[in-house]
Amino acid sequence: MTTNSESSTKVEFANTSKAQEAGHTIAITKNGIPYSHCHNNKICDNELGELGRIGNPSIPLPIRIVHANNTNTKNTDDNNDVRIAHAYTGGFPSSGHSAVLDTYGNLWLSGCDRWQQLGMGSSNGGSSGYTWKGGRLWQDQFQKNEHVVDLLRRLDPMLGNTNGRDGKSLLVAQSSSSSSVELGAVDSSRRWIRDVALGGDHTVLLSSNKKDVIVFGKGGEKQLGLSSKPWVSSPAKSKVLSSASGNISAVCAFRNCSMTLDADGHVISKAGKCSLELKGMKKALDLCRKRAKETGLNS
C-alpha cells in the first residue's frame, strides 16, 4: 500500500524516469525514496493513479510504499520500509502507468490497467487475463506484483542466486553507474528482473539471466511478441523477444512497439509497430539506449 505527505522539501534525486507521452515523472532520492509529479499537466492529471499517490499532481511529492503488514502510517524515511532502486514510466496521454523495483528485487506497479498492463494476474490466465478488483481499471497505489517473479523463477530456477552469475555481475554493473541510488550492499534490486520498459498499454520485462523476456497487457498490434495475437495477455514469455543465447542487455517499449538491445545498444529483436519512421519512435529508442548506458545495463 502507499500513502504520501502533502508537503515537499527540496531534495536531490539520483535518477529519474520521465514518460515521453503520458506526462508524468518518477524520481528517486539517493536513499531510495521515490517522488512523483505531472511534468505536463495538459496530458497528466493522476486520474488513473499513474503517480502512485494522492495530493497535488503538479509538484514532486514522496510516494509511500510499504509492505502490507506495516501499520505505521507516518510518512518518514525511517518508516518507509520499501526502498526503491529503479523507476519506469510509460503510457499514452491521460492513461499512464508506472513501475518500480525495490532493493530486494520486488516489482511494484501503479496507474492505468485497462489493458491489464499492470500484470496483476497469474500467467495461467493467458489471453483471458483477469478480473479487476472492484471493477476498477486502474490502481492509484503501487501494488506488489508477485506473479512476474514467480514466472521468472519457474522459467529459470537458478534465478536470484546472488552468489552465482546473476547477482554478482549485476551488483557490479549497478555500482559502476554514476546515477545509481546509493544503497550499497543491501541493493539486490536486479536479482530477478534486469530491466523494465513500459509501452503505451503494455509492459516488457527482462530476466536477470538476459534470456527470458516477459510481456503483458495489450497485444492486438503484436507488440507482445507472442505466437498468437491476444487482445490482452497476463504475464507470459515472449517467443519473439526472448533469446536462448543470453545476449539481451536491455528492453525498450514505446506505444505499440517492443524491442531488445545488446550490450552495444543495437536492436536484437522487435515486436509490434516499430518503424523508425513513426513519430517519436527514433527519440524513444535513443532515450532507451541512453537509459541503458546510464544505469549500467550495457555490460
Steps between C-alpha positions, in 0.01 A plus 500: 500500500609862457427835655674836473570829668331824393826693523820480305847615598784563261676171435766371265417210271733219396307402188179588322252335263298740285212365291537615142127518425307449825635817662614370840835459675630279779830595662692317773713650775841353581352318799225337295196722556291546182328827410250559221329785319339597169756687291234567235165594653330505160523122469554390861262551792554179701139402439606141435760483777818522295669698780433227755392752763238760590561873530589782263608337171691807383778494761742221593371317806629179660336167424435289806565133427483256788443130544142400578584401859643845587231689694704816570356778283756772572666610177867512597812357342562280804149351474508445125586130516513462122796678342493551126799453270349545151193672355327464162220702341291463185157509346297714265380855578253497791552126559846453645636218712810464715727231642777489759748238619582500868837410649395137550400454137124527546292656223232758584258658249239775498280690257280410205414131475228505234703260284639316804840659448562475876509119469320431826376157387671163494672390180242220491245760396640521148292702254201491734684739731350563843207666672571845642452537874182694556466547125747791511725528195787669680709493818572826681750339738802289411413132515759226543496261204604151606373324188786622280778393736327164547495448123865603461609258771304218343671569168843506667520339847853639547375856471566727795801311631714799601802275546478390138537655161197733520525671838870574496525633147194723534606651830836592348327656199273701726776632724694625197210718383533869581124537545443202732314535824756477782370197686820300517505131582128488580411553134384178335253679275601306188512153651200392287420786262779669308295761316145629452341699217147641485327544165173674426280223642746218567798411716828324414744350751841341456612221730835538673616195300489728191301234313135505601277794411162519674214702352144588599224741411359589161613275215277586206783670308736201553704708746525210746686276258291194581421217259140620495362855494293524820288806568643495854739264676599417855879471559651266240839427346540671164631259236593781263687715753669231712847368411650158568853642482454740790625806313224746594616797705188718507141525381314794345131573452313789342137519392431166327863396462741283701875456440803333654854641496843340520794638703589743221148638476419324174145372450487120524129440452179697480126439512204713400502831317864602528583690181740785568292703256221517758485826693699487821644151441860605433498725806360219712773261385770759566365561849491126568862462393597793719320353799669163452839664498435725800368216715783260425306257281748515211724235649 
